[in-house]
């Protein structure tokens, strides 16, 4: 558990290992509301399963005030290969990226191991305390830096809806668009953004 300004970051895996941890999670999960229904559903219905299967790591960001826990937000991380098309990168970016991955001649792209921010949302429930998206991103990137320091790599990426305000939020937090569009499982168009830490 990490603590910063009375805000605690708890890995769901660690919470589930405690007696009563799953019941505690269910009680706070019910208070979570996101502007994105998929993100909310993942947290409430799939985060525990993904944790138990070890396919992703979910982190709860909570505060404890007046003998009450508040879920401020959460993020979920996974590892994945990031593909960057050579023609979408400057020469300086190609040189920097080549230190962390390899160039694939067949696809004319760089491939590098990366951390995927698979889910990310603050709590929009008006009856709960919350956190700014920028503060939540700072916490997530600090956690990712810890993970990368313990393993290897420098790249982080995410996939988001093609909404101007969402893309601007990530760009404000130093992510760069990859200039490509991918389709989600339910055929929504998503934009990929990345950052090298």
N, C-alpha and C positions, 0 to 999 in steps of 0.2 A: 504494500500500500504506500502510495506517495501522498504527501500532504503539502499543500501550498495555500497560504492565506485562508486557513480553515476550510479548504476544499480538498477532499480526499479522492484519490483515484484508486479504485479497487478492481483487480482482475476478476472477472466472473469465475474463472477456474478456481481461484483461491476461496471465493465466497462459497462456492458449491461444496468445497471440502470441509466446511465447518458444519457441525450439527445445527440444523435449522436454517442453513444458508439458502437452500432452494425455496423454502417458505418465505424467508425474508425477501428474496428476489421477486417472487410472485407478488408480494404485497406492494413493493415499490414499482414493479413493472406496470401494475394496473393504474398507477398515477401518471404514467408517461404519455405525453401527447406530442406528436410531430406534425409539421405541415405536410409531410410526405407519408402517405398511408403505407407504402411498402417498407419504409424505415421503421415506422411504428409497429407494423405487424412482425417484422423480423425480430425486433427487440422483445416483444411480448410472446411470440410463438416459436421462434427458431433459434434464438441466441443460446439457450441452454443446450439444445441438441447440438449445435455447431461446436460448443465448448466441449461437450462430452465426446464428440467424434474427433476433436482436435483439428477441425478444418479451419477454424478462425478463433481469434482471441478477442473477446469483448471486454471493454473497460467501462466501469460505471464511474461517473463523476458525481460525488455526493457532498453534501454539507450536513453538519449536525449542529442544530441550534435549538435551544430551549427544550432539550430532551426529545427532539424529533429529527428524523432523517429526511432529507430532501434530495431527490434525484434531480440533479441539475442538467444532466445530459449523458450521452454515451458515445463511444466510437468502437468500431470493430476493425481489426487488422488481420490481414492474411498475406502470405507470400505468393508471388506470381512473377512470371517473366514479363517484362515490359518491352515492347517492340517500338522502336523509333525509326521511322523512314528517313533515310539519309537525305533525301531531297527536301525534307521539312526542317532541316537543321542548318545552322550556319557552320562555317569551318571551325570557328572557336568552340561551338557546342559539340561538334563531332570529335574534336581533339579531347575535350574534357570527358565526354561520355565514353570514349574508347578506353579510358583508364579503368572503368568499372564494368565493362561488358565486352562483347565481341561483335565483330562485323560479320553478318551473314550475306555471303555473295549471292545466294539464290534469290533472296528477297530484297536485296539492297537496303538492308536495315540493320540497326544496332539492336542487339538483344542483351538485356541486363537484368539480373535478379533485382526485384524491387519489393517494397512493402506496399500493399494495396490498402488504402483506407476504404474498406468495403461498405461501412455504414458510418454515418456521422450525423448527429442531431442534438440540439439542445432541447430541453423540456419546455414545451409551449403551454403546459397546463397552468392556467391562471391561479389555481389554488396552491401551486408549489413555487418555491423559489427557483430561479433560473440563473443562467450564466450567459454572457454574450457569446456569439459565435466565434469572435476573434479570440476570446479567452479560452474557449473550448479547443480551438485549433492549436493555440500555444501549448496546451496540456497534451494534446495528441502528438504534436511534433516533438515535444520533449520526451514522451514515452518512446516514440519511434527512434529518436537519437540514441536512447538507452539500448534499445533492441539492436540497432545497427552496430553500436559500439561493442556489444557482446558477441555479435556474429560477424557480418561483413556487409558491404554494400553502401550505397549512398542515395539510391533513387527511391522516390515515393510517388505513387500516382493514385488517381481516383477517377471515377466515372460518375458524371452527374447529368441531370436533365438539362436540356438545351433552353434554359431560362436565363435571360440576361442578368438578373439580380444574383442568381446562384453562381454563374460563371464569374461575375465581377467580385463576389465575395472571395472566391478561391484565388483569383488573380491579386486581390488586395493582400492576400496571405502568401504571396510570392509563388504561386503555382502558375505554370505556363500552359496554354492550350497546345495540344498535339496537332491540331488542325485536321482531325479525322472524326468520323462519326461511326459509332458502333450501335448495334441493336441489342437491347436487353432481351431476356427470355420472353417477355410479353410484347416484344416488337416496338418498344419505345426507343426513340433515337437518343443516344447519350453522347456526351462530349468527354473525351479523356483529357486530363490535365496532369502535369507532373512537376516535381521539384527535385533538385539535387541538393542534398544537405551537406 
